[in-house]
Structures are given as C-alpha cells and as structure tokens.
Amino acid sequence: MSENSIILEGKNLDALVEESMRKLDAAKEDIDIEVLESKKGLFGSNYKIKASLKTAHILESVERNLVELCDSILISEAVSK
C-alpha cells in the first residue's frame, strides 16, 4: 500500500473518515473511502476502511511542491548573484 492510502479500524465510521482526512491531510471530497469490513455485534459496530487520496488531489499536491521548489531555486540564484 502506498502513502496515498491508509487502512483504519474503529467503532465509528464518521470518526474513521475524519481521522483519514487528518492523516492524509485532505478534504473529504479529495478522499475515496472503501468499507472493507462492517460488523455489527452485541457490543456495537466495528468498521475497517481503506481511505485513498483521489488522483486529482495527488496531482495538485505535486504541482504545489514543484512550484515551491522552483521558487526556492529562483530565490537562491538571485541571492547568489
């Protein structure tokens, strides 16, 4: 599994989605959620989910990092002249 997806387990599905947003540093609309397991028992529910960044979010992140890198290079070149 890549760093662009995580697997989480817990009793509250909404809490798992919130945790995946925090861990992947992305908004809910930028994440695909797949419920791998959903068990209901005597003591409540238990869920296992896979949260993955959508491709568009990954590309935006790469683009943002490239822009920052290019800006840093341009600033370094300007300072060294």
Biopython code that builds the backbone (N, CA, C, O; Angstrom):
import numpy as np
from Bio.PDB.StructureBuilder import StructureBuilder

atoms = [
    (1, "MET", "N", (0.844, -1.174, 0.000)),
    (1, "MET", "CA", (0.000, 0.000, 0.000)),
    (1, "MET", "C", (0.889, 1.237, 0.000)),
    (1, "MET", "O", (1.941, 1.248, 0.639)),
    (2, "SER", "N", (0.477, 2.256, -0.700)),
    (2, "SER", "CA", (1.284, 3.463, -0.808)),
    (2, "SER", "C", (0.969, 4.430, 0.321)),
    (2, "SER", "O", (0.054, 4.202, 1.113)),
    (3, "GLU", "N", (1.733, 5.508, 0.387)),
    (3, "GLU", "CA", (1.492, 6.538, 1.390)),
    (3, "GLU", "C", (0.267, 7.372, 1.039)),
    (3, "GLU", "O", (-0.122, 8.250, 1.809)),
    (4, "ASN", "N", (-0.334, 7.114, -0.094)),
    (4, "ASN", "CA", (-1.531, 7.839, -0.516)),
    (4, "ASN", "C", (-2.803, 7.130, -0.100)),
    (4, "ASN", "O", (-3.898, 7.557, -0.466)),
    (5, "SER", "N", (-2.676, 6.050, 0.663)),
    (5, "SER", "CA", (-3.847, 5.354, 1.185)),
    (5, "SER", "C", (-3.507, 4.757, 2.542)),
    (5, "SER", "O", (-2.355, 4.434, 2.832)),
    (6, "ILE", "N", (-4.540, 4.619, 3.362)),
    (6, "ILE", "CA", (-4.364, 4.071, 4.703)),
    (6, "ILE", "C", (-5.540, 3.152, 5.012)),
    (6, "ILE", "O", (-6.609, 3.266, 4.414)),
    (7, "ILE", "N", (-5.324, 2.247, 5.951)),
    (7, "ILE", "CA", (-6.399, 1.380, 6.440)),
    (7, "ILE", "C", (-6.583, 1.687, 7.922)),
    (7, "ILE", "O", (-5.626, 1.711, 8.695)),
    (8, "LEU", "N", (-7.833, 1.919, 8.294)),
    (8, "LEU", "CA", (-8.169, 2.254, 9.674)),
    (8, "LEU", "C", (-9.275, 1.337, 10.167)),
    (8, "LEU", "O", (-10.098, 0.860, 9.386)),
    (9, "GLU", "N", (-9.284, 1.094, 11.479)),
    (9, "GLU", "CA", (-10.338, 0.289, 12.100)),
    (9, "GLU", "C", (-10.885, 1.040, 13.297)),
    (9, "GLU", "O", (-10.153, 1.739, 13.998)),
    (10, "GLY", "N", (-12.191, 0.886, 13.525)),
    (10, "GLY", "CA", (-12.793, 1.527, 14.680)),
    (10, "GLY", "C", (-14.280, 1.270, 14.765)),
    (10, "GLY", "O", (-14.851, 0.562, 13.936)),
    (11, "LYS", "N", (-14.902, 1.854, 15.777)),
    (11, "LYS", "CA", (-16.316, 1.613, 16.044)),
    (11, "LYS", "C", (-17.232, 2.661, 15.415)),
    (11, "LYS", "O", (-18.435, 2.433, 15.288)),
    (12, "ASN", "N", (-16.676, 3.807, 15.020)),
    (12, "ASN", "CA", (-17.493, 4.893, 14.497)),
    (12, "ASN", "C", (-17.030, 5.253, 13.091)),
    (12, "ASN", "O", (-15.906, 5.721, 12.910)),
    (13, "LEU", "N", (-17.876, 5.042, 12.105)),
    (13, "LEU", "CA", (-17.498, 5.277, 10.707)),
    (13, "LEU", "C", (-17.172, 6.747, 10.450)),
    (13, "LEU", "O", (-16.199, 7.056, 9.761)),
    (14, "ASP", "N", (-17.979, 7.654, 11.000)),
    (14, "ASP", "CA", (-17.713, 9.085, 10.802)),
    (14, "ASP", "C", (-16.362, 9.492, 11.393)),
    (14, "ASP", "O", (-15.636, 10.293, 10.804)),
    (15, "ALA", "N", (-16.036, 8.941, 12.549)),
    (15, "ALA", "CA", (-14.754, 9.239, 13.182)),
    (15, "ALA", "C", (-13.597, 8.710, 12.336)),
    (15, "ALA", "O", (-12.547, 9.347, 12.255)),
    (16, "LEU", "N", (-13.782, 7.557, 11.712)),
    (16, "LEU", "CA", (-12.739, 6.994, 10.841)),
    (16, "LEU", "C", (-12.516, 7.877, 9.616)),
    (16, "LEU", "O", (-11.380, 8.081, 9.190)),
    (17, "VAL", "N", (-13.600, 8.396, 9.056)),
    (17, "VAL", "CA", (-13.475, 9.296, 7.904)),
    (17, "VAL", "C", (-12.731, 10.561, 8.320)),
    (17, "VAL", "O", (-11.844, 11.021, 7.601)),
    (18, "GLU", "N", (-13.084, 11.128, 9.475)),
    (18, "GLU", "CA", (-12.396, 12.322, 9.976)),
    (18, "GLU", "C", (-10.910, 12.041, 10.210)),
    (18, "GLU", "O", (-10.058, 12.861, 9.867)),
    (19, "GLU", "N", (-10.609, 10.894, 10.787)),
    (19, "GLU", "CA", (-9.213, 10.527, 11.043)),
    (19, "GLU", "C", (-8.444, 10.364, 9.726)),
    (19, "GLU", "O", (-7.287, 10.772, 9.624)),
    (20, "SER", "N", (-9.087, 9.773, 8.729)),
    (20, "SER", "CA", (-8.422, 9.605, 7.432)),
    (20, "SER", "C", (-8.152, 10.961, 6.777)),
    (20, "SER", "O", (-7.112, 11.145, 6.145)),
    (21, "MET", "N", (-9.073, 11.903, 6.922)),
    (21, "MET", "CA", (-8.858, 13.251, 6.381)),
    (21, "MET", "C", (-7.646, 13.895, 7.043)),
    (21, "MET", "O", (-6.825, 14.523, 6.374)),
    (22, "ARG", "N", (-7.538, 13.736, 8.352)),
    (22, "ARG", "CA", (-6.421, 14.321, 9.097)),
    (22, "ARG", "C", (-5.098, 13.651, 8.715)),
    (22, "ARG", "O", (-4.102, 14.334, 8.475)),
    (23, "LYS", "N", (-5.089, 12.328, 8.661)),
    (23, "LYS", "CA", (-3.846, 11.610, 8.372)),
    (23, "LYS", "C", (-3.383, 11.799, 6.931)),
    (23, "LYS", "O", (-2.181, 11.835, 6.670)),
    (24, "LEU", "N", (-4.327, 11.921, 5.989)),
    (24, "LEU", "CA", (-3.964, 12.118, 4.583)),
    (24, "LEU", "C", (-3.855, 13.597, 4.236)),
    (24, "LEU", "O", (-3.489, 13.954, 3.116)),
    (25, "ASP", "N", (-4.173, 14.454, 5.202)),
    (25, "ASP", "CA", (-4.118, 15.903, 5.020)),
    (25, "ASP", "C", (-4.913, 16.330, 3.785)),
    (25, "ASP", "O", (-4.391, 16.997, 2.892)),
    (26, "ALA", "N", (-6.178, 15.935, 3.757)),
    (26, "ALA", "CA", (-7.031, 16.208, 2.598)),
    (26, "ALA", "C", (-8.475, 16.412, 3.045)),
    (26, "ALA", "O", (-8.893, 15.952, 4.108)),
    (27, "ALA", "N", (-9.218, 17.115, 2.198)),
    (27, "ALA", "CA", (-10.644, 17.308, 2.440)),
    (27, "ALA", "C", (-11.395, 16.030, 2.087)),
    (27, "ALA", "O", (-10.884, 15.175, 1.364)),
    (28, "LYS", "N", (-12.608, 15.915, 2.605)),
    (28, "LYS", "CA", (-13.413, 14.714, 2.382)),
    (28, "LYS", "C", (-13.631, 14.443, 0.897)),
    (28, "LYS", "O", (-13.613, 13.290, 0.467)),
    (29, "GLU", "N", (-13.836, 15.498, 0.112)),
    (29, "GLU", "CA", (-14.079, 15.310, -1.325)),
    (29, "GLU", "C", (-12.828, 14.868, -2.088)),
    (29, "GLU", "O", (-12.920, 14.477, -3.252)),
    (30, "ASP", "N", (-11.673, 14.929, -1.446)),
    (30, "ASP", "CA", (-10.421, 14.506, -2.084)),
    (30, "ASP", "C", (-10.015, 13.075, -1.706)),
    (30, "ASP", "O", (-8.930, 12.613, -2.060)),
    (31, "ILE", "N", (-10.901, 12.389, -0.986)),
    (31, "ILE", "CA", (-10.592, 11.043, -0.495)),
    (31, "ILE", "C", (-11.672, 10.059, -0.949)),
    (31, "ILE", "O", (-12.866, 10.355, -0.886)),
    (32, "ASP", "N", (-11.234, 8.895, -1.402)),
    (32, "ASP", "CA", (-12.148, 7.779, -1.674)),
    (32, "ASP", "C", (-12.151, 6.885, -0.440)),
    (32, "ASP", "O", (-11.093, 6.499, 0.058)),
    (33, "ILE", "N", (-13.342, 6.558, 0.049)),
    (33, "ILE", "CA", (-13.478, 5.688, 1.218)),
    (33, "ILE", "C", (-14.088, 4.361, 0.764)),
    (33, "ILE", "O", (-15.139, 4.332, 0.124)),
    (34, "GLU", "N", (-13.415, 3.274, 1.105)),
    (34, "GLU", "CA", (-13.914, 1.936, 0.809)),
    (34, "GLU", "C", (-14.088, 1.192, 2.132)),
    (34, "GLU", "O", (-13.127, 1.035, 2.886)),
    (35, "VAL", "N", (-15.289, 0.742, 2.412)),
    (35, "VAL", "CA", (-15.542, -0.030, 3.635)),
    (35, "VAL", "C", (-15.141, -1.481, 3.359)),
    (35, "VAL", "O", (-15.767, -2.172, 2.555)),
    (36, "LEU", "N", (-14.090, -1.923, 4.041)),
    (36, "LEU", "CA", (-13.580, -3.278, 3.848)),
    (36, "LEU", "C", (-14.347, -4.287, 4.703)),
    (36, "LEU", "O", (-14.594, -5.416, 4.276)),
    (37, "GLU", "N", (-14.718, -3.868, 5.910)),
    (37, "GLU", "CA", (-15.480, -4.733, 6.812)),
    (37, "GLU", "C", (-16.465, -3.886, 7.604)),
    (37, "GLU", "O", (-16.162, -2.761, 8.001)),
    (38, "SER", "N", (-17.631, -4.437, 7.822)),
    (38, "SER", "CA", (-18.648, -3.794, 8.646)),
    (38, "SER", "C", (-19.305, -4.888, 9.472)),
    (38, "SER", "O", (-20.073, -5.700, 8.955)),
    (39, "LYS", "N", (-18.995, -4.897, 10.760)),
    (39, "LYS", "CA", (-19.520, -5.943, 11.642)),
    (39, "LYS", "C", (-20.386, -5.303, 12.725)),
    (39, "LYS", "O", (-19.998, -4.325, 13.363)),
    (40, "LYS", "N", (-21.553, -5.878, 12.909)),
    (40, "LYS", "CA", (-22.428, -5.435, 13.992)),
    (40, "LYS", "C", (-22.560, -6.584, 14.975)),
    (40, "LYS", "O", (-22.934, -7.701, 14.619)),
    (41, "GLY", "N", (-22.245, -6.278, 16.202)),
    (41, "GLY", "CA", (-22.298, -7.322, 17.215)),
    (41, "GLY", "C", (-23.043, -6.863, 18.449)),
    (41, "GLY", "O", (-23.689, -5.815, 18.455)),
    (42, "LEU", "N", (-22.944, -7.643, 19.463)),
    (42, "LEU", "CA", (-23.609, -7.376, 20.729)),
    (42, "LEU", "C", (-23.132, -6.065, 21.356)),
    (42, "LEU", "O", (-23.900, -5.380, 22.032)),
    (43, "PHE", "N", (-21.882, -5.725, 21.133)),
    (43, "PHE", "CA", (-21.289, -4.548, 21.762)),
    (43, "PHE", "C", (-21.130, -3.380, 20.798)),
    (43, "PHE", "O", (-20.306, -2.498, 21.040)),
    (44, "GLY", "N", (-21.894, -3.351, 19.717)),
    (44, "GLY", "CA", (-21.842, -2.249, 18.774)),
    (44, "GLY", "C", (-21.235, -2.663, 17.449)),
    (44, "GLY", "O", (-21.043, -3.846, 17.169)),
    (45, "SER", "N", (-20.940, -1.666, 16.649)),
    (45, "SER", "CA", (-20.406, -1.897, 15.310)),
    (45, "SER", "C", (-18.895, -1.773, 15.300)),
    (45, "SER", "O", (-18.299, -1.123, 16.160)),
    (46, "ASN", "N", (-18.292, -2.407, 14.315)),
    (46, "ASN", "CA", (-16.861, -2.281, 14.095)),
    (46, "ASN", "C", (-16.631, -2.179, 12.590)),
    (46, "ASN", "O", (-17.194, -2.948, 11.811)),
    (47, "TYR", "N", (-15.796, -1.222, 12.194)),
    (47, "TYR", "CA", (-15.549, -0.974, 10.779)),
    (47, "TYR", "C", (-14.059, -1.041, 10.469)),
    (47, "TYR", "O", (-13.209, -0.749, 11.310)),
    (48, "LYS", "N", (-13.781, -1.430, 9.250)),
    (48, "LYS", "CA", (-12.423, -1.380, 8.712)),
    (48, "LYS", "C", (-12.559, -0.703, 7.362)),
    (48, "LYS", "O", (-13.296, -1.175, 6.496)),
    (49, "ILE", "N", (-11.838, 0.421, 7.176)),
    (49, "ILE", "CA", (-11.939, 1.173, 5.931)),
    (49, "ILE", "C", (-10.569, 1.361, 5.288)),
    (49, "ILE", "O", (-9.533, 1.313, 5.951)),
    (50, "LYS", "N", (-10.600, 1.571, 4.001)),
    (50, "LYS", "CA", (-9.407, 1.975, 3.264)),
    (50, "LYS", "C", (-9.711, 3.358, 2.709)),
    (50, "LYS", "O", (-10.682, 3.542, 1.976)),
    (51, "ALA", "N", (-8.881, 4.322, 3.059)),
    (51, "ALA", "CA", (-9.026, 5.692, 2.587)),
    (51, "ALA", "C", (-7.867, 5.991, 1.641)),
    (51, "ALA", "O", (-6.702, 5.790, 1.985)),
    (52, "SER", "N", (-8.200, 6.471, 0.452)),
    (52, "SER", "CA", (-7.182, 6.748, -0.565)),
    (52, "SER", "C", (-7.372, 8.152, -1.128)),
    (52, "SER", "O", (-8.495, 8.606, -1.348)),
    (53, "LEU", "N", (-6.259, 8.820, -1.353)),
    (53, "LEU", "CA", (-6.332, 10.124, -1.999)),
    (53, "LEU", "C", (-6.764, 9.956, -3.448)),
    (53, "LEU", "O", (-6.309, 9.045, -4.141)),
    (54, "LYS", "N", (-7.635, 10.829, -3.894)),
    (54, "LYS", "CA", (-8.021, 10.820, -5.300)),
    (54, "LYS", "C", (-6.855, 11.371, -6.117)),
    (54, "LYS", "O", (-6.074, 12.185, -5.624)),
    (55, "THR", "N", (-6.744, 10.930, -7.349)),
    (55, "THR", "CA", (-5.627, 11.317, -8.219)),
    (55, "THR", "C", (-5.512, 12.824, -8.367)),
    (55, "THR", "O", (-4.400, 13.354, -8.352)),
    (56, "ALA", "N", (-6.615, 13.524, -8.509)),
    (56, "ALA", "CA", (-6.582, 14.979, -8.688)),
    (56, "ALA", "C", (-5.901, 15.654, -7.503)),
    (56, "ALA", "O", (-5.134, 16.600, -7.682)),
    (57, "HIS", "N", (-6.176, 15.172, -6.296)),
    (57, "HIS", "CA", (-5.549, 15.760, -5.107)),
    (57, "HIS", "C", (-4.042, 15.508, -5.111)),
    (57, "HIS", "O", (-3.261, 16.390, -4.755)),
    (58, "ILE", "N", (-3.638, 14.312, -5.512)),
    (58, "ILE", "CA", (-2.213, 13.986, -5.566)),
    (58, "ILE", "C", (-1.512, 14.887, -6.580)),
    (58, "ILE", "O", (-0.435, 15.414, -6.303)),
    (59, "LEU", "N", (-2.114, 15.062, -7.742)),
    (59, "LEU", "CA", (-1.509, 15.911, -8.774)),
    (59, "LEU", "C", (-1.405, 17.365, -8.313)),
    (59, "LEU", "O", (-0.404, 18.028, -8.583)),
    (60, "GLU", "N", (-2.426, 17.861, -7.625)),
    (60, "GLU", "CA", (-2.379, 19.229, -7.105)),
    (60, "GLU", "C", (-1.247, 19.377, -6.092)),
    (60, "GLU", "O", (-0.553, 20.393, -6.071)),
    (61, "SER", "N", (-1.070, 18.376, -5.270)),
    (61, "SER", "CA", (-0.011, 18.407, -4.272)),
    (61, "SER", "C", (1.368, 18.399, -4.932)),
    (61, "SER", "O", (2.258, 19.139, -4.513)),
    (62, "VAL", "N", (1.548, 17.576, -5.951)),
    (62, "VAL", "CA", (2.819, 17.525, -6.685)),
    (62, "VAL", "C", (3.078, 18.863, -7.364)),
    (62, "VAL", "O", (4.196, 19.377, -7.319)),
    (63, "GLU", "N", (2.056, 19.426, -7.990)),
    (63, "GLU", "CA", (2.208, 20.719, -8.660)),
    (63, "GLU", "C", (2.602, 21.813, -7.662)),
    (63, "GLU", "O", (3.482, 22.626, -7.943)),
    (64, "ARG", "N", (1.951, 21.827, -6.503)),
    (64, "ARG", "CA", (2.259, 22.821, -5.469)),
    (64, "ARG", "C", (3.706, 22.675, -5.008)),
    (64, "ARG", "O", (4.400, 23.676, -4.825)),
    (65, "ASN", "N", (4.170, 21.435, -4.819)),
    (65, "ASN", "CA", (5.548, 21.200, -4.386)),
    (65, "ASN", "C", (6.554, 21.629, -5.457)),
    (65, "ASN", "O", (7.610, 22.172, -5.133)),
    (66, "LEU", "N", (6.232, 21.390, -6.726)),
    (66, "LEU", "CA", (7.123, 21.805, -7.811)),
    (66, "LEU", "C", (7.223, 23.326, -7.900)),
    (66, "LEU", "O", (8.308, 23.865, -8.122)),
    (67, "VAL", "N", (6.118, 24.007, -7.730)),
    (67, "VAL", "CA", (6.124, 25.472, -7.754)),
    (67, "VAL", "C", (6.984, 26.010, -6.611)),
    (67, "VAL", "O", (7.781, 26.928, -6.803)),
    (68, "GLU", "N", (6.815, 25.432, -5.421)),
    (68, "GLU", "CA", (7.618, 25.861, -4.275)),
    (68, "GLU", "C", (9.103, 25.610, -4.517)),
    (68, "GLU", "O", (9.937, 26.446, -4.169)),
    (69, "LEU", "N", (9.436, 24.477, -5.105)),
    (69, "LEU", "CA", (10.824, 24.147, -5.411)),
    (69, "LEU", "C", (11.410, 25.128, -6.424)),
    (69, "LEU", "O", (12.523, 25.624, -6.250)),
    (70, "CYS", "N", (10.656, 25.398, -7.473)),
    (70, "CYS", "CA", (11.127, 26.342, -8.491)),
    (70, "CYS", "C", (11.325, 27.729, -7.897)),
    (70, "CYS", "O", (12.309, 28.402, -8.202)),
    (71, "ASP", "N", (10.399, 28.156, -7.055)),
    (71, "ASP", "CA", (10.536, 29.455, -6.391)),
    (71, "ASP", "C", (11.799, 29.493, -5.536)),
    (71, "ASP", "O", (12.518, 30.493, -5.529)),
    (72, "SER", "N", (12.069, 28.410, -4.819)),
    (72, "SER", "CA", (13.263, 28.345, -3.975)),
    (72, "SER", "C", (14.532, 28.424, -4.811)),
    (72, "SER", "O", (15.488, 29.097, -4.428)),
    (73, "ILE", "N", (14.545, 27.747, -5.939)),
    (73, "ILE", "CA", (15.707, 27.772, -6.831)),
    (73, "ILE", "C", (15.920, 29.182, -7.375)),
    (73, "ILE", "O", (17.050, 29.669, -7.404)),
    (74, "LEU", "N", (14.854, 29.835, -7.803)),
    (74, "LEU", "CA", (14.959, 31.195, -8.334)),
    (74, "LEU", "C", (15.456, 32.162, -7.269)),
    (74, "LEU", "O", (16.272, 33.038, -7.557)),
    (75, "ILE", "N", (14.972, 32.011, -6.053)),
    (75, "ILE", "CA", (15.432, 32.881, -4.958)),
    (75, "ILE", "C", (16.894, 32.625, -4.657)),
    (75, "ILE", "O", (17.650, 33.573, -4.445)),
    (76, "SER", "N", (17.310, 31.377, -4.632)),
    (76, "SER", "CA", (18.713, 31.034, -4.376)),
    (76, "SER", "C", (19.631, 31.611, -5.444)),
    (76, "SER", "O", (20.701, 32.135, -5.134)),
    (77, "GLU", "N", (19.211, 31.515, -6.704)),
    (77, "GLU", "CA", (20.006, 32.047, -7.808)),
    (77, "GLU", "C", (20.101, 33.567, -7.711)),
    (77, "GLU", "O", (21.163, 34.136, -7.961)),
    (78, "ALA", "N", (19.015, 34.221, -7.357)),
    (78, "ALA", "CA", (19.009, 35.682, -7.245)),
    (78, "ALA", "C", (19.905, 36.146, -6.115)),
    (78, "ALA", "O", (20.586, 37.163, -6.246)),
    (79, "VAL", "N", (19.917, 35.427, -5.017)),
    (79, "VAL", "CA", (20.727, 35.800, -3.852)),
    (79, "VAL", "C", (22.202, 35.578, -4.153)),
    (79, "VAL", "O", (23.042, 36.366, -3.719)),
    (80, "SER", "N", (22.531, 34.529, -4.882)),
    (80, "SER", "CA", (23.929, 34.205, -5.142)),
    (80, "SER", "C", (24.565, 35.093, -6.197)),
    (80, "SER", "O", (25.786, 35.066, -6.354)),
    (81, "LYS", "N", (23.780, 35.880, -6.927)),
    (81, "LYS", "CA", (24.348, 36.769, -7.969)),
    (81, "LYS", "C", (24.850, 38.045, -7.407)),
    (81, "LYS", "O", (25.351, 38.890, -8.148)),
]
sb = StructureBuilder()
sb.init_structure("model")
sb.init_model(0)
sb.init_chain("A")
sb.init_seg("    ")
for serial, (resi, resn, name, xyz) in enumerate(atoms, 1):
    if name == "N":
        sb.init_residue(resn, " ", resi, " ")
    sb.init_atom(name, np.array(xyz, "f"), 0.0, 1.0, " ", f" {name:<3s}", serial, name[0])
structure = sb.get_structure()
